[in-house]
Amino acid sequence: MGGLAMNRRGFVRNISIGTAGVGLGLSSFDAFAAGNFTTISFLHTNDLHCHIEPFIASSSDGAPEGGLARISALVKKMRAENPNTLLFDAGDMFQGTPYYNYYKGELILKLMTEIGYDAGAIGNHEFDDGLENILKSLPYAGFPIINSNYDFSETILAGRFPRYKIFKKAGIKIGVYGLGIELSGLVSDNNFGKTIYNDPLKTAIEMESVLKTEKNCDLVVCLSHLGFRYRENKVSDHVIAAETSMTDLIIGGHTHTYLEKPVDTKNKAGKQVIINQASWGGLVLGRVDFVFEKTKKKNRAMPTENVKA
């Protein structure tokens, strides 16, 4: 825990800025920036689909918005406000624009590396051009792409993806695991080959136990490309949240869900877990803050602000 006199229960779990945009005043951070508190900020995207430049989305008023270029500017601003920041992506980086058609995964991964992504997850569209394309693209990712529930051991991707990653910020130990959606029915069988899909809920329970009890992480984060919620009986972020006991934050993707603010719900142990998803195409930069109290078992919450990117 470094030099922090910190009790692991002594932090605020419901500190959340769901979306952040240009011009957002981060004065809420200032209240906790000094003294007895340490703030860890999680910034995140999902379903970028190789949108690098601003574009006219179907939901827009005709003005270009979104794209990785704007995300880059937002990230730079927020990191200047708080150096204790992690930047994640929840999958589907590939496919969707001529940039992908020409460069495949090379350009988007190079740019995400340049921006300083700390980790990513695997989405179903990463498989659109087969395992060979994933293998060819991986060297351009200067950040780990985490997946805990795909078994690639019988494929050319064996050993290429860590099941978890641990980060440390200001003495806080943060464990991250990743869950991918079932590929059958979404991706051509030839494109995922002998990849084995393991049950994501069983995997989540396994991984959170490893990270919390064996690795002594203060926070456990799930990067999920399962989808926000479904009417049918299908595993989703809400299912993972309700059926796990030690995961603190679920950063989601796949369903392109825009949330005005992160969802604050309860896990199987009756404790708080936060779910967030950031639309698609870089239209939103998700943000969730956790504030740790260094010396007392006292929780304080910050106000929530939601602004499109």
MIDO-412190 format. One record per residue (C-alpha): residue number from 1; residue in one letter; chain; x negated, y, z negated. Coordinates in nm, 2 decimals, padded with zeros to 4 digits, m for minus. Example, Ala and Ser with C-alpha at 12.3 -4.5 7.8 and 13.67 -1.06 7.14 Angstrom:
# MIDO-412190
[1 a A [m01.23 m00.45 m00.78]]
[2 s A [m01.37 m00.11 m00.71]]
***
This chain:
# MIDO-412190
[1 m A [00.00 00.00 00.00]]
[2 g A [m00.30 00.23 00.02]]
[3 g A [m00.30 00.51 m00.23]]
[4 l A [00.08 00.52 m00.27]]
[5 a A [00.23 00.43 m00.60]]
[6 m A [00.53 00.29 m00.43]]
[7 n A [00.81 00.06 m00.53]]
[8 r A [00.94 m00.12 m00.22]]
[9 r A [01.30 m00.05 m00.32]]
[10 g A [01.22 00.31 m00.36]]
[11 f A [01.30 00.43 m00.02]]
[12 v A [01.59 00.58 00.17]]
[13 r A [01.73 00.33 00.43]]
[14 n A [02.01 00.57 00.55]]
[15 i A [01.79 00.83 00.70]]
[16 s A [01.89 00.86 01.06]]
[17 i A [01.87 01.09 01.35]]
[18 g A [02.03 00.88 01.62]]
[19 t A [01.94 01.09 01.92]]
[20 a A [01.71 01.38 01.97]]
[21 g A [01.67 01.63 02.25]]
[22 v A [01.48 01.93 02.37]]
[23 g A [01.52 02.22 02.14]]
[24 l A [01.62 02.00 01.84]]
[25 g A [01.51 02.17 01.52]]
[26 l A [01.36 01.91 01.29]]
[27 s A [01.40 02.11 00.98]]
[28 s A [01.54 01.81 00.80]]
[29 f A [01.20 01.65 00.81]]
[30 d A [01.04 01.95 00.64]]
[31 a A [01.24 01.89 00.32]]
[32 f A [01.06 01.56 00.28]]
[33 a A [00.72 01.64 00.44]]
[34 a A [00.54 01.73 00.12]]
[35 g A [00.53 01.63 m00.24]]
[36 n A [00.67 01.30 m00.36]]
[37 f A [00.80 01.17 m00.02]]
[38 t A [00.66 01.00 00.29]]
[39 t A [00.87 00.99 00.61]]
[40 i A [00.82 00.72 00.87]]
[41 s A [00.99 00.81 01.20]]
[42 f A [01.10 00.55 01.45]]
[43 l A [01.15 00.68 01.81]]
[44 h A [01.29 00.44 02.06]]
[45 t A [01.42 00.38 02.41]]
[46 n A [01.59 00.09 02.59]]
[47 d A [01.69 00.00 02.94]]
[48 l A [01.47 00.26 03.10]]
[49 h A [01.51 00.07 03.44]]
[50 c A [01.20 00.25 03.58]]
[51 h A [01.37 00.59 03.56]]
[52 i A [01.06 00.82 03.55]]
[53 e A [01.21 01.15 03.67]]
[54 p A [01.53 01.32 03.56]]
[55 f A [01.83 01.19 03.76]]
[56 i A [02.20 01.26 03.80]]
[57 a A [02.38 01.00 03.59]]
[58 s A [02.74 00.90 03.65]]
[59 s A [02.84 01.05 03.32]]
[60 s A [02.66 01.39 03.38]]
[61 d A [02.80 01.72 03.50]]
[62 g A [02.57 01.70 03.81]]
[63 a A [02.26 01.83 03.65]]
[64 p A [01.95 01.60 03.64]]
[65 e A [01.88 01.45 03.30]]
[66 g A [01.70 01.17 03.13]]
[67 g A [01.39 00.99 03.26]]
[68 l A [01.06 00.90 03.11]]
[69 a A [00.91 01.25 03.18]]
[70 r A [01.15 01.41 02.94]]
[71 i A [01.11 01.13 02.69]]
[72 s A [00.73 01.21 02.69]]
[73 a A [00.79 01.57 02.61]]
[74 l A [01.02 01.48 02.32]]
[75 v A [00.78 01.23 02.18]]
[76 k A [00.50 01.48 02.19]]
[77 k A [00.70 01.73 02.00]]
[78 m A [00.82 01.49 01.73]]
[79 r A [00.48 01.34 01.68]]
[80 a A [00.35 01.69 01.62]]
[81 e A [00.61 01.73 01.35]]
[82 n A [00.53 01.39 01.19]]
[83 p A [00.22 01.19 01.27]]
[84 n A [00.37 00.90 01.09]]
[85 t A [00.58 00.80 01.39]]
[86 l A [00.62 00.48 01.59]]
[87 l A [00.76 00.46 01.94]]
[88 f A [00.93 00.14 02.06]]
[89 d A [01.13 00.01 02.36]]
[90 a A [01.39 m00.26 02.35]]
[91 g A [01.36 m00.40 02.69]]
[92 d A [01.46 m00.37 03.06]]
[93 m A [01.18 m00.15 03.15]]
[94 f A [01.18 m00.30 03.50]]
[95 q A [01.42 m00.26 03.80]]
[96 g A [01.65 00.02 03.90]]
[97 t A [01.46 00.28 04.11]]
[98 p A [01.23 00.29 04.42]]
[99 y A [00.94 00.32 04.18]]
[100 y A [01.00 m00.03 04.08]]
[101 n A [01.07 m00.16 04.43]]
[102 y A [00.72 m00.03 04.54]]
[103 y A [00.51 m00.06 04.22]]
[104 k A [00.69 m00.34 04.04]]
[105 g A [00.60 m00.33 03.67]]
[106 e A [00.27 m00.15 03.71]]
[107 l A [00.37 00.22 03.71]]
[108 i A [00.63 00.21 03.43]]
[109 l A [00.39 00.02 03.20]]
[110 k A [00.10 00.25 03.28]]
[111 l A [00.32 00.56 03.20]]
[112 m A [00.46 00.41 02.88]]
[113 t A [00.10 00.34 02.78]]
[114 e A [00.00 00.69 02.85]]
[115 i A [00.29 00.83 02.64]]
[116 g A [00.18 00.61 02.36]]
[117 y A [00.44 00.34 02.31]]
[118 d A [00.35 00.12 02.01]]
[119 a A [00.55 m00.19 02.11]]
[120 g A [00.82 m00.31 02.34]]
[121 a A [01.05 m00.61 02.38]]
[122 i A [01.14 m00.82 02.68]]
[123 g A [01.47 m00.76 02.87]]
[124 n A [01.64 m00.99 03.12]]
[125 h A [01.54 m00.76 03.41]]
[126 e A [01.18 m00.82 03.34]]
[127 f A [01.24 m01.16 03.49]]
[128 d A [01.39 m01.03 03.82]]
[129 d A [01.08 m01.10 04.02]]
[130 g A [00.98 m01.41 03.84]]
[131 l A [00.72 m01.51 03.58]]
[132 e A [00.44 m01.43 03.83]]
[133 n A [00.54 m01.07 03.84]]
[134 i A [00.55 m01.04 03.46]]
[135 l A [00.20 m01.20 03.44]]
[136 k A [00.07 m00.96 03.71]]
[137 s A [00.22 m00.65 03.53]]
[138 l A [00.11 m00.73 03.17]]
[139 p A [m00.24 m00.60 03.20]]
[140 y A [m00.10 m00.25 03.26]]
[141 a A [00.07 m00.25 02.92]]
[142 g A [m00.16 m00.10 02.66]]
[143 f A [00.09 m00.19 02.39]]
[144 p A [00.22 m00.53 02.27]]
[145 i A [00.54 m00.67 02.41]]
[146 i A [00.69 m00.87 02.13]]
[147 n A [00.91 m01.17 02.17]]
[148 s A [01.00 m01.42 01.90]]
[149 n A [01.26 m01.64 02.05]]
[150 y A [01.14 m01.72 02.41]]
[151 d A [00.91 m02.02 02.42]]
[152 f A [00.67 m01.97 02.71]]
[153 s A [00.44 m02.26 02.62]]
[154 e A [00.52 m02.46 02.93]]
[155 t A [00.48 m02.16 03.17]]
[156 i A [00.21 m01.93 03.30]]
[157 l A [00.30 m01.68 03.03]]
[158 a A [00.19 m01.91 02.74]]
[159 g A [00.02 m01.72 02.47]]
[160 r A [00.09 m01.38 02.63]]
[161 f A [00.35 m01.24 02.38]]
[162 p A [00.30 m01.21 02.00]]
[163 r A [00.60 m01.33 01.79]]
[164 y A [00.56 m01.03 01.56]]
[165 k A [00.34 m00.72 01.50]]
[166 i A [00.25 m00.54 01.18]]
[167 f A [00.19 m00.16 01.18]]
[168 k A [00.07 00.06 00.89]]
[169 k A [00.16 00.42 00.86]]
[170 a A [00.08 00.63 00.55]]
[171 g A [00.03 00.31 00.35]]
[172 i A [00.37 00.17 00.46]]
[173 k A [00.36 m00.18 00.61]]
[174 i A [00.60 m00.23 00.89]]
[175 g A [00.67 m00.57 01.04]]
[176 v A [00.83 m00.59 01.39]]
[177 y A [00.98 m00.89 01.56]]
[178 g A [01.16 m00.92 01.90]]
[179 l A [01.47 m01.10 02.03]]
[180 g A [01.56 m01.16 02.39]]
[181 i A [01.90 m01.25 02.54]]
[182 e A [01.99 m01.59 02.69]]
[183 l A [01.86 m01.58 03.05]]
[184 s A [02.08 m01.85 03.20]]
[185 g A [02.36 m01.68 03.39]]
[186 l A [02.18 m01.35 03.40]]
[187 v A [01.86 m01.45 03.58]]
[188 s A [01.80 m01.70 03.85]]
[189 d A [01.68 m02.03 03.71]]
[190 n A [01.37 m02.01 03.94]]
[191 n A [01.28 m01.67 03.79]]
[192 f A [01.24 m01.79 03.43]]
[193 g A [01.14 m02.15 03.51]]
[194 k A [01.06 m02.36 03.20]]
[195 t A [01.11 m02.07 02.96]]
[196 i A [01.29 m02.21 02.65]]
[197 y A [01.56 m02.00 02.49]]
[198 n A [01.56 m02.04 02.11]]
[199 d A [01.86 m01.93 01.91]]
[200 p A [01.81 m01.56 01.82]]
[201 l A [01.99 m01.57 01.48]]
[202 k A [01.78 m01.86 01.36]]
[203 t A [01.47 m01.69 01.49]]
[204 a A [01.56 m01.36 01.32]]
[205 i A [01.61 m01.54 00.98]]
[206 e A [01.27 m01.71 01.03]]
[207 m A [01.09 m01.40 01.13]]
[208 e A [01.22 m01.16 00.86]]
[209 s A [01.12 m01.42 00.60]]
[210 v A [00.77 m01.44 00.74]]
[211 l A [00.74 m01.06 00.75]]
[212 k A [00.90 m00.98 00.42]]
[213 t A [00.79 m01.27 00.19]]
[214 e A [00.47 m01.39 00.35]]
[215 k A [00.33 m01.07 00.50]]
[216 n A [00.47 m00.84 00.23]]
[217 c A [00.60 m00.58 00.47]]
[218 d A [00.78 m00.28 00.33]]
[219 l A [01.01 m00.25 00.63]]
[220 v A [01.13 m00.51 00.88]]
[221 v A [01.23 m00.40 01.23]]
[222 c A [01.40 m00.60 01.50]]
[223 l A [01.36 m00.50 01.86]]
[224 s A [01.66 m00.66 02.02]]
[225 h A [01.77 m00.70 02.38]]
[226 l A [02.08 m00.90 02.28]]
[227 g A [02.34 m00.62 02.32]]
[228 f A [02.53 m00.40 02.07]]
[229 r A [02.85 m00.60 02.01]]
[230 y A [03.09 m00.83 02.21]]
[231 r A [03.45 m00.93 02.18]]
[232 e A [03.37 m01.29 02.25]]
[233 n A [03.17 m01.51 02.02]]
[234 k A [02.83 m01.41 02.14]]
[235 v A [02.52 m01.32 01.94]]
[236 s A [02.46 m00.94 01.93]]
[237 d A [02.29 m00.68 01.72]]
[238 h A [02.60 m00.67 01.49]]
[239 v A [02.58 m01.05 01.44]]
[240 i A [02.21 m01.03 01.36]]
[241 a A [02.27 m00.74 01.11]]
[242 a A [02.55 m00.93 00.93]]
[243 e A [02.38 m01.27 00.91]]
[244 t A [02.03 m01.16 00.81]]
[245 s A [01.91 m01.05 00.46]]
[246 m A [01.57 m00.87 00.50]]
[247 t A [01.59 m00.68 00.83]]
[248 d A [01.61 m00.31 00.77]]
[249 l A [01.65 m00.17 01.12]]
[250 i A [01.77 m00.31 01.45]]
[251 i A [01.67 m00.12 01.76]]
[252 g A [01.89 m00.25 02.04]]
[253 g A [01.93 m00.27 02.42]]
[254 h A [02.10 m00.44 02.71]]
[255 t A [02.45 m00.30 02.67]]
[256 h A [02.35 00.06 02.74]]
[257 t A [02.54 00.17 02.44]]
[258 y A [02.54 00.54 02.35]]
[259 l A [02.58 00.61 01.98]]
[260 e A [02.65 00.95 01.84]]
[261 k A [02.47 00.83 01.53]]
[262 p A [02.31 00.51 01.41]]
[263 v A [02.54 00.25 01.26]]
[264 d A [02.50 00.20 00.89]]
[265 t A [02.63 m00.14 00.79]]
[266 k A [02.56 m00.42 00.54]]
[267 n A [02.36 m00.74 00.58]]
[268 k A [02.44 m01.09 00.44]]
[269 a A [02.29 m00.98 00.10]]
[270 g A [02.51 m00.68 00.08]]
[271 k A [02.22 m00.44 00.15]]
[272 q A [02.20 m00.17 00.40]]
[273 v A [02.08 m00.23 00.76]]
[274 i A [02.08 00.03 01.04]]
[275 i A [02.16 m00.05 01.40]]
[276 n A [02.07 00.20 01.68]]
[277 q A [02.07 00.20 02.06]]
[278 a A [01.98 00.48 02.29]]
[279 s A [02.20 00.46 02.60]]
[280 w A [01.98 00.39 02.91]]
[281 g A [01.74 00.55 03.17]]
[282 g A [01.58 00.78 02.91]]
[283 l A [01.91 00.97 02.87]]
[284 v A [01.86 00.96 02.49]]
[285 l A [01.56 00.92 02.27]]
[286 g A [01.67 00.73 01.96]]
[287 r A [01.54 00.83 01.62]]
[288 v A [01.57 00.68 01.28]]
[289 d A [01.38 00.81 00.98]]
[290 f A [01.30 00.62 00.66]]
[291 v A [01.19 00.83 00.36]]
[292 f A [00.98 00.66 00.09]]
[293 e A [00.96 00.80 m00.26]]
[294 k A [00.61 00.76 m00.38]]
[295 t A [00.66 00.74 m00.76]]
[296 k A [01.03 00.70 m00.85]]
[297 k A [01.31 00.46 m00.77]]
[298 k A [01.52 00.74 m00.62]]
[299 n A [01.69 00.76 m00.29]]
[300 r A [01.77 01.07 m00.09]]
[301 a A [01.93 01.11 00.25]]
[302 m A [01.87 01.36 00.52]]
[303 p A [02.14 01.50 00.75]]
[304 t A [02.20 01.34 01.08]]
[305 e A [02.19 01.53 01.41]]
[306 n A [02.27 01.39 01.76]]
[307 v A [02.14 01.56 02.07]]
[308 k A [02.11 01.41 02.42]]
[309 a A [01.76 01.41 02.58]]
***
